Amino acid sequence: MDGDDEAGIVSLGMLRYMPEATWSTTRLRDVSRSRTPLAYPDEHVEDVLQRMSENQLSAIPVVDRESGKFLRSLTRDDIVELVVDRGRR
């Protein structure tokens, strides 16, 4: 995310209500969620899960706190996988 670039989230739910005929002429920035909630590598998982729940997100961008650089997306499936793996130990 350099300069004026911004990251946003587009969910399937958002696209579901767009007429398919407009998909070829609509830019993602026109349908992306403004003020996208973010997560940071130094945050506790519980806090990130709470933010995801409050914002009805199934994924959240993880960015470097200082540079704002996108690192990865964290999904609910990632967290479930972590919990299952820990349960096997």
N, CA, C and O atoms as CSV, one atom per row, in Angstrom:
chain,resi,resn,atom,element,x,y,z
A,1,MET,N,N,0.845,-1.166,0.000
A,1,MET,CA,C,0.000,0.000,0.000
A,1,MET,C,C,0.894,1.234,0.000
A,1,MET,O,O,1.183,1.801,1.054
A,2,ASP,N,N,1.315,1.633,-1.150
A,2,ASP,CA,C,2.198,2.773,-1.287
A,2,ASP,C,C,1.407,4.007,-1.706
A,2,ASP,O,O,0.412,3.903,-2.423
A,3,GLY,N,N,1.852,5.170,-1.256
A,3,GLY,CA,C,1.266,6.417,-1.709
A,3,GLY,C,C,-0.218,6.501,-1.484
A,3,GLY,O,O,-0.695,6.406,-0.353
A,4,ASP,N,N,-0.949,6.680,-2.568
A,4,ASP,CA,C,-2.389,6.858,-2.472
A,4,ASP,C,C,-3.166,5.556,-2.551
A,4,ASP,O,O,-4.396,5.563,-2.517
A,5,ASP,N,N,-2.455,4.434,-2.658
A,5,ASP,CA,C,-3.135,3.147,-2.749
A,5,ASP,C,C,-3.813,2.832,-1.430
A,5,ASP,O,O,-3.263,3.102,-0.362
A,6,GLU,N,N,-4.990,2.271,-1.501
A,6,GLU,CA,C,-5.706,1.851,-0.313
A,6,GLU,C,C,-6.141,0.415,-0.494
A,6,GLU,O,O,-6.417,-0.035,-1.607
A,7,ALA,N,N,-6.199,-0.296,0.614
A,7,ALA,CA,C,-6.698,-1.667,0.580
A,7,ALA,C,C,-8.150,-1.643,1.008
A,7,ALA,O,O,-8.561,-0.807,1.814
A,8,GLY,N,N,-8.909,-2.550,0.472
A,8,GLY,CA,C,-10.301,-2.664,0.862
A,8,GLY,C,C,-10.733,-4.103,0.800
A,8,GLY,O,O,-9.992,-4.970,0.337
A,9,ILE,N,N,-11.925,-4.350,1.265
A,9,ILE,CA,C,-12.474,-5.697,1.257
A,9,ILE,C,C,-13.717,-5.707,0.386
A,9,ILE,O,O,-14.570,-4.825,0.487
A,10,VAL,N,N,-13.806,-6.704,-0.460
A,10,VAL,CA,C,-15.007,-6.943,-1.253
A,10,VAL,C,C,-15.477,-8.335,-0.897
A,10,VAL,O,O,-14.739,-9.306,-1.067
A,11,SER,N,N,-16.691,-8.439,-0.407
A,11,SER,CA,C,-17.217,-9.748,-0.029
A,11,SER,C,C,-18.143,-10.275,-1.114
A,11,SER,O,O,-18.673,-9.520,-1.929
A,12,LEU,N,N,-18.323,-11.573,-1.103
A,12,LEU,CA,C,-19.285,-12.164,-2.038
A,12,LEU,C,C,-20.678,-11.626,-1.770
A,12,LEU,O,O,-21.484,-11.481,-2.689
A,13,GLY,N,N,-20.959,-11.330,-0.509
A,13,GLY,CA,C,-22.261,-10.758,-0.155
A,13,GLY,C,C,-22.505,-9.428,-0.850
A,13,GLY,O,O,-23.620,-9.147,-1.290
A,14,MET,N,N,-21.463,-8.610,-0.949
A,14,MET,CA,C,-21.593,-7.322,-1.640
A,14,MET,C,C,-21.876,-7.533,-3.121
A,14,MET,O,O,-22.716,-6.853,-3.710
A,15,LEU,N,N,-21.161,-8.487,-3.714
A,15,LEU,CA,C,-21.328,-8.742,-5.143
A,15,LEU,C,C,-22.656,-9.406,-5.462
A,15,LEU,O,O,-23.179,-9.265,-6.568
A,16,ARG,N,N,-23.194,-10.120,-4.503
A,16,ARG,CA,C,-24.456,-10.835,-4.707
A,16,ARG,C,C,-25.581,-9.883,-5.108
A,16,ARG,O,O,-26.476,-10.260,-5.864
A,17,TYR,N,N,-25.536,-8.657,-4.605
A,17,TYR,CA,C,-26.614,-7.710,-4.869
A,17,TYR,C,C,-26.349,-6.816,-6.077
A,17,TYR,O,O,-27.170,-5.964,-6.418
A,18,MET,N,N,-25.200,-7.014,-6.724
A,18,MET,CA,C,-24.898,-6.278,-7.949
A,18,MET,C,C,-25.393,-7.064,-9.152
A,18,MET,O,O,-25.152,-8.268,-9.239
A,19,PRO,N,N,-26.068,-6.420,-10.066
A,19,PRO,CA,C,-26.474,-7.133,-11.278
A,19,PRO,C,C,-25.240,-7.652,-12.015
A,19,PRO,O,O,-24.280,-6.910,-12.225
A,20,GLU,N,N,-25.268,-8.903,-12.400
A,20,GLU,CA,C,-24.123,-9.514,-13.080
A,20,GLU,C,C,-23.752,-8.755,-14.350
A,20,GLU,O,O,-22.587,-8.733,-14.747
A,21,ALA,N,N,-24.720,-8.150,-14.972
A,21,ALA,CA,C,-24.463,-7.401,-16.206
A,21,ALA,C,C,-23.534,-6.209,-15.967
A,21,ALA,O,O,-22.930,-5.707,-16.915
A,22,THR,N,N,-23.408,-5.746,-14.721
A,22,THR,CA,C,-22.549,-4.589,-14.427
A,22,THR,C,C,-21.134,-4.987,-14.013
A,22,THR,O,O,-20.281,-4.115,-13.850
A,23,TRP,N,N,-20.868,-6.265,-13.842
A,23,TRP,CA,C,-19.558,-6.718,-13.370
A,23,TRP,C,C,-18.421,-6.284,-14.290
A,23,TRP,O,O,-17.338,-5.941,-13.816
A,24,SER,N,N,-18.658,-6.298,-15.597
A,24,SER,CA,C,-17.575,-5.974,-16.538
A,24,SER,C,C,-17.249,-4.483,-16.564
A,24,SER,O,O,-16.207,-4.095,-17.093
A,25,THR,N,N,-18.104,-3.651,-16.011
A,25,THR,CA,C,-17.867,-2.207,-16.032
A,25,THR,C,C,-17.671,-1.608,-14.641
A,25,THR,O,O,-17.430,-0.407,-14.514
A,26,THR,N,N,-17.770,-2.422,-13.611
A,26,THR,CA,C,-17.635,-1.928,-12.238
A,26,THR,C,C,-16.245,-2.244,-11.701
A,26,THR,O,O,-15.789,-3.385,-11.772
A,27,ARG,N,N,-15.584,-1.242,-11.171
A,27,ARG,CA,C,-14.257,-1.433,-10.571
A,27,ARG,C,C,-14.417,-1.854,-9.114
A,27,ARG,O,O,-15.358,-1.451,-8.431
A,28,LEU,N,N,-13.479,-2.672,-8.658
A,28,LEU,CA,C,-13.540,-3.144,-7.273
A,28,LEU,C,C,-13.551,-1.989,-6.283
A,28,LEU,O,O,-14.225,-2.062,-5.256
A,29,ARG,N,N,-12.817,-0.932,-6.577
A,29,ARG,CA,C,-12.784,0.197,-5.639
A,29,ARG,C,C,-14.163,0.828,-5.463
A,29,ARG,O,O,-14.426,1.476,-4.450
A,30,ASP,N,N,-15.049,0.638,-6.452
A,30,ASP,CA,C,-16.390,1.202,-6.362
A,30,ASP,C,C,-17.322,0.375,-5.482
A,30,ASP,O,O,-18.376,0.856,-5.066
A,31,VAL,N,N,-16.939,-0.850,-5.202
A,31,VAL,CA,C,-17.805,-1.697,-4.369
A,31,VAL,C,C,-17.111,-2.171,-3.099
A,31,VAL,O,O,-17.715,-2.866,-2.282
A,32,SER,N,N,-15.843,-1.796,-2.929
A,32,SER,CA,C,-15.127,-2.274,-1.745
A,32,SER,C,C,-15.573,-1.508,-0.508
A,32,SER,O,O,-16.037,-0.370,-0.572
A,33,ARG,N,N,-15.412,-2.170,0.589
A,33,ARG,CA,C,-15.787,-1.610,1.876
A,33,ARG,C,C,-14.787,-0.517,2.248
A,33,ARG,O,O,-13.579,-0.754,2.267
A,34,SER,N,N,-15.292,0.669,2.540
A,34,SER,CA,C,-14.389,1.731,2.972
A,34,SER,C,C,-14.052,1.523,4.450
A,34,SER,O,O,-14.794,0.880,5.191
A,35,ARG,N,N,-12.942,2.071,4.842
A,35,ARG,CA,C,-12.496,1.926,6.234
A,35,ARG,C,C,-12.400,0.464,6.635
A,35,ARG,O,O,-12.997,0.028,7.619
A,36,THR,N,N,-11.654,-0.263,5.870
A,36,THR,CA,C,-11.470,-1.688,6.119
A,36,THR,C,C,-10.803,-1.914,7.470
A,36,THR,O,O,-9.744,-1.346,7.736
A,37,PRO,N,N,-11.406,-2.737,8.328
A,37,PRO,CA,C,-10.735,-3.096,9.584
A,37,PRO,C,C,-9.453,-3.863,9.269
A,37,PRO,O,O,-9.418,-4.677,8.346
A,38,LEU,N,N,-8.413,-3.599,10.035
A,38,LEU,CA,C,-7.121,-4.235,9.821
A,38,LEU,C,C,-6.693,-5.004,11.060
A,38,LEU,O,O,-7.203,-4.776,12.157
A,39,ALA,N,N,-5.752,-5.917,10.869
A,39,ALA,CA,C,-5.121,-6.641,11.973
A,39,ALA,C,C,-3.616,-6.437,11.852
A,39,ALA,O,O,-3.090,-6.181,10.769
A,40,TYR,N,N,-2.941,-6.555,12.985
A,40,TYR,CA,C,-1.493,-6.366,13.040
A,40,TYR,C,C,-0.848,-7.603,13.644
A,40,TYR,O,O,-1.451,-8.252,14.498
A,41,PRO,N,N,0.371,-7.948,13.219
A,41,PRO,CA,C,1.022,-9.178,13.682
A,41,PRO,C,C,1.198,-9.269,15.194
A,41,PRO,O,O,1.257,-10.370,15.741
A,42,ASP,N,N,1.282,-8.133,15.874
A,42,ASP,CA,C,1.516,-8.160,17.317
A,42,ASP,C,C,0.231,-8.217,18.145
A,42,ASP,O,O,0.290,-8.167,19.374
A,43,GLU,N,N,-0.920,-8.319,17.494
A,43,GLU,CA,C,-2.196,-8.373,18.217
A,43,GLU,C,C,-2.514,-9.782,18.691
A,43,GLU,O,O,-2.043,-10.768,18.123
A,44,HIS,N,N,-3.316,-9.856,19.736
A,44,HIS,CA,C,-3.798,-11.151,20.223
A,44,HIS,C,C,-4.906,-11.663,19.306
A,44,HIS,O,O,-5.718,-10.891,18.797
A,45,VAL,N,N,-4.923,-12.958,19.108
A,45,VAL,CA,C,-5.910,-13.599,18.234
A,45,VAL,C,C,-7.326,-13.249,18.686
A,45,VAL,O,O,-8.188,-12.969,17.854
A,46,GLU,N,N,-7.571,-13.261,19.984
A,46,GLU,CA,C,-8.913,-12.972,20.505
A,46,GLU,C,C,-9.391,-11.581,20.077
A,46,GLU,O,O,-10.558,-11.409,19.724
A,47,ASP,N,N,-8.498,-10.595,20.108
A,47,ASP,CA,C,-8.866,-9.237,19.703
A,47,ASP,C,C,-9.214,-9.174,18.217
A,47,ASP,O,O,-10.159,-8.493,17.820
A,48,VAL,N,N,-8.444,-9.888,17.405
A,48,VAL,CA,C,-8.703,-9.900,15.961
A,48,VAL,C,C,-10.022,-10.612,15.666
A,48,VAL,O,O,-10.803,-10.158,14.830
A,49,LEU,N,N,-10.267,-11.726,16.351
A,49,LEU,CA,C,-11.540,-12.438,16.175
A,49,LEU,C,C,-12.720,-11.549,16.541
A,49,LEU,O,O,-13.740,-11.556,15.853
A,50,GLN,N,N,-12.587,-10.788,17.614
A,50,GLN,CA,C,-13.652,-9.874,18.033
A,50,GLN,C,C,-13.915,-8.831,16.947
A,50,GLN,O,O,-15.067,-8.549,16.619
A,51,ARG,N,N,-12.850,-8.263,16.394
A,51,ARG,CA,C,-12.994,-7.265,15.330
A,51,ARG,C,C,-13.661,-7.882,14.103
A,51,ARG,O,O,-14.522,-7.261,13.479
A,52,MET,N,N,-13.260,-9.101,13.764
A,52,MET,CA,C,-13.867,-9.784,12.622
A,52,MET,C,C,-15.351,-10.014,12.870
A,52,MET,O,O,-16.172,-9.815,11.974
A,53,SER,N,N,-15.695,-10.429,14.077
A,53,SER,CA,C,-17.092,-10.693,14.418
A,53,SER,C,C,-17.918,-9.407,14.376
A,53,SER,O,O,-19.005,-9.382,13.799
A,54,GLU,N,N,-17.405,-8.352,14.983
A,54,GLU,CA,C,-18.122,-7.073,15.020
A,54,GLU,C,C,-18.381,-6.517,13.626
A,54,GLU,O,O,-19.381,-5.836,13.399
A,55,ASN,N,N,-17.483,-6.806,12.701
A,55,ASN,CA,C,-17.599,-6.280,11.339
A,55,ASN,C,C,-18.104,-7.309,10.340
A,55,ASN,O,O,-18.116,-7.064,9.134
A,56,GLN,N,N,-18.519,-8.461,10.851
A,56,GLN,CA,C,-19.056,-9.547,10.028
A,56,GLN,C,C,-18.102,-9.898,8.883
A,56,GLN,O,O,-18.499,-9.961,7.720
A,57,LEU,N,N,-16.826,-10.127,9.247
A,57,LEU,CA,C,-15.802,-10.463,8.264
A,57,LEU,C,C,-15.420,-11.927,8.377
A,57,LEU,O,O,-15.329,-12.464,9.481
A,58,SER,N,N,-15.199,-12.564,7.260
A,58,SER,CA,C,-14.665,-13.927,7.280
A,58,SER,C,C,-13.159,-13.913,7.040
A,58,SER,O,O,-12.493,-14.940,7.173
A,59,ALA,N,N,-12.626,-12.738,6.682
A,59,ALA,CA,C,-11.181,-12.559,6.495
A,59,ALA,C,C,-10.834,-11.118,6.840
A,59,ALA,O,O,-11.664,-10.215,6.731
A,60,ILE,N,N,-9.579,-10.925,7.261
A,60,ILE,CA,C,-9.130,-9.576,7.609
A,60,ILE,C,C,-7.695,-9.402,7.110
A,60,ILE,O,O,-6.879,-10.313,7.255
A,61,PRO,N,N,-7.379,-8.247,6.525
A,61,PRO,CA,C,-6.006,-8.012,6.080
A,61,PRO,C,C,-5.083,-7.811,7.283
A,61,PRO,O,O,-5.419,-7.097,8.228
A,62,VAL,N,N,-3.926,-8.445,7.231
A,62,VAL,CA,C,-2.894,-8.246,8.251
A,62,VAL,C,C,-1.833,-7.352,7.625
A,62,VAL,O,O,-1.280,-7.669,6.572
A,63,VAL,N,N,-1.555,-6.231,8.285
A,63,VAL,CA,C,-0.594,-5.272,7.752
A,63,VAL,C,C,0.466,-4.942,8.797
A,63,VAL,O,O,0.232,-5.060,10.000
A,64,ASP,N,N,1.629,-4.528,8.317
A,64,ASP,CA,C,2.685,-4.066,9.206
A,64,ASP,C,C,2.225,-2.761,9.851
A,64,ASP,O,O,1.783,-1.839,9.165
A,65,ARG,N,N,2.333,-2.694,11.170
A,65,ARG,CA,C,1.823,-1.533,11.902
A,65,ARG,C,C,2.537,-0.234,11.491
A,65,ARG,O,O,1.903,0.819,11.422
A,66,GLU,N,N,3.826,-0.300,11.223
A,66,GLU,CA,C,4.590,0.914,10.909
A,66,GLU,C,C,4.475,1.338,9.450
A,66,GLU,O,O,4.254,2.513,9.158
A,67,SER,N,N,4.623,0.396,8.546
A,67,SER,CA,C,4.641,0.749,7.119
A,67,SER,C,C,3.268,0.665,6.463
A,67,SER,O,O,3.043,1.263,5.411
A,68,GLY,N,N,2.347,-0.078,7.084
A,68,GLY,CA,C,1.043,-0.290,6.467
A,68,GLY,C,C,1.081,-1.305,5.344
A,68,GLY,O,O,0.082,-1.515,4.656
A,69,LYS,N,N,2.239,-1.939,5.153
A,69,LYS,CA,C,2.397,-2.919,4.070
A,69,LYS,C,C,1.544,-4.156,4.341
A,69,LYS,O,O,1.540,-4.702,5.444
A,70,PHE,N,N,0.824,-4.582,3.304
A,70,PHE,CA,C,0.005,-5.790,3.397
A,70,PHE,C,C,0.910,-7.002,3.558
A,70,PHE,O,O,1.867,-7.177,2.804
A,71,LEU,N,N,0.599,-7.846,4.556
A,71,LEU,CA,C,1.389,-9.045,4.803
A,71,LEU,C,C,0.664,-10.303,4.363
A,71,LEU,O,O,1.262,-11.187,3.748
A,72,ARG,N,N,-0.621,-10.387,4.677
A,72,ARG,CA,C,-1.431,-11.555,4.313
A,72,ARG,C,C,-2.869,-11.308,4.734
A,72,ARG,O,O,-3.174,-10.307,5.383
A,73,SER,N,N,-3.743,-12.219,4.362
A,73,SER,CA,C,-5.112,-12.223,4.869
A,73,SER,C,C,-5.221,-13.313,5.915
A,73,SER,O,O,-4.673,-14.402,5.747
A,74,LEU,N,N,-5.915,-13.025,6.972
A,74,LEU,CA,C,-6.190,-14.016,8.006
A,74,LEU,C,C,-7.670,-14.358,7.909
A,74,LEU,O,O,-8.522,-13.471,7.959
A,75,THR,N,N,-7.972,-15.641,7.772
A,75,THR,CA,C,-9.363,-16.068,7.622
A,75,THR,C,C,-9.828,-16.830,8.855
A,75,THR,O,O,-9.022,-17.287,9.666
A,76,ARG,N,N,-11.130,-16.953,8.975
A,76,ARG,CA,C,-11.686,-17.775,10.061
A,76,ARG,C,C,-11.176,-19.202,9.946
A,76,ARG,O,O,-10.894,-19.849,10.955
A,77,ASP,N,N,-11.059,-19.692,8.721
A,77,ASP,CA,C,-10.548,-21.052,8.512
A,77,ASP,C,C,-9.125,-21.201,9.044
A,77,ASP,O,O,-8.779,-22.243,9.601
A,78,ASP,N,N,-8.296,-20.162,8.876
A,78,ASP,CA,C,-6.931,-20.195,9.425
A,78,ASP,C,C,-6.968,-20.376,10.936
A,78,ASP,O,O,-6.189,-21.146,11.497
A,79,ILE,N,N,-7.867,-19.670,11.582
A,79,ILE,CA,C,-7.953,-19.716,13.041
A,79,ILE,C,C,-8.505,-21.054,13.503
A,79,ILE,O,O,-8.015,-21.624,14.478
A,80,VAL,N,N,-9.519,-21.561,12.814
A,80,VAL,CA,C,-10.063,-22.880,13.154
A,80,VAL,C,C,-8.976,-23.936,13.005
A,80,VAL,O,O,-8.844,-24.818,13.854
A,81,GLU,N,N,-8.205,-23.850,11.938
A,81,GLU,CA,C,-7.112,-24.802,11.710
A,81,GLU,C,C,-6.090,-24.740,12.851
A,81,GLU,O,O,-5.595,-25.774,13.300
A,82,LEU,N,N,-5.782,-23.545,13.310
A,82,LEU,CA,C,-4.857,-23.368,14.430
A,82,LEU,C,C,-5.401,-24.021,15.699
A,82,LEU,O,O,-4.670,-24.709,16.410
A,83,VAL,N,N,-6.677,-23.804,15.976
A,83,VAL,CA,C,-7.303,-24.380,17.174
A,83,VAL,C,C,-7.315,-25.903,17.091
A,83,VAL,O,O,-7.010,-26.578,18.074
A,84,VAL,N,N,-7.662,-26.445,15.936
A,84,VAL,CA,C,-7.697,-27.901,15.754
A,84,VAL,C,C,-6.302,-28.489,15.925
A,84,VAL,O,O,-6.133,-29.503,16.602
A,85,ASP,N,N,-5.301,-27.856,15.315
A,85,ASP,CA,C,-3.920,-28.338,15.450
A,85,ASP,C,C,-3.467,-28.337,16.901
A,85,ASP,O,O,-2.816,-29.281,17.349
A,86,ARG,N,N,-3.802,-27.301,17.630
A,86,ARG,CA,C,-3.413,-27.230,19.047
A,86,ARG,C,C,-4.158,-28.263,19.870
A,86,ARG,O,O,-3.625,-28.779,20.853
A,87,GLY,N,N,-5.386,-28.570,19.478
A,87,GLY,CA,C,-6.170,-29.581,20.189
A,87,GLY,C,C,-5.610,-30.981,20.027
A,87,GLY,O,O,-5.833,-31.849,20.871
A,88,ARG,N,N,-4.886,-31.195,18.949
A,88,ARG,CA,C,-4.294,-32.512,18.691
A,88,ARG,C,C,-3.038,-32.747,19.515
A,88,ARG,O,O,-2.598,-33.888,19.656
A,89,ARG,N,N,-2.463,-31.706,20.050
A,89,ARG,CA,C,-1.211,-31.833,20.823
A,89,ARG,C,C,-1.463,-32.359,22.205
A,89,ARG,O,O,-0.524,-32.526,22.983
